[in-house]
Amino acid sequence: MAYTIDAAASGTAIDFVEDAQGSNKASGTGTSHLFNYNQQVQTTTTFDPTGTGVVNINNDTIAIANHGFATCQIINYSSGTGGTAIGGLTSGWGYFAIVVDKNTIKLANTI
């Protein structure tokens, strides 16, 4: 875990520390700890990479109107039937989304 995406990307994790009295409570106390997360319904979003301005090789972005992705969400990429992959991507692989705005994303191999 990290405080920010940049910290996670650089490998800087949250430091679990002792409490103010020096007691080693880094492992916590109690028996009902949990993480909440949202499972997402599988959705397919299609786009035409040959369209004007869709793939920007200078900014490493893909424009998809109202894509609905969230930063760090794993998205699976496919070049479709008979298509060739966008340079730098591999069809069939999962990538982490980096949301630039509601219509633009970048992709990362790791976070």
Steps between C-alpha positions, in 0.01 A plus 500: 500500500607855437361846570502604135520340156839664445624352827372157398664532159834586661468215750455728804262311726315619808725456802320312778635654821480473877250718684597818689572303818747275320270202513537275199148518366609487139315170471183661640261365759158343477375227270260669257721703268389518139557666167204624301522496125267525207474214260428627157264353249682391188441755227639520150598837356592505134697764314655550158873572541521618138261790567646851501639585844405169662854371559748777579851355477658826624306497829448120520125552537186340364187710457171320568193719558362456852718192558393451864834354612658569838870552565665169599212299356624197311372500146558224249605605152415320180581607147180331385446247226765540231637824645858575595589630845577864567879540510627425852190301601440126482158369410363280778694673779362694794614855569440750780297801394630848575212743453605827341142624474154359431588447135872410516709226658857382517598140571764357732648154547532556875381745759 
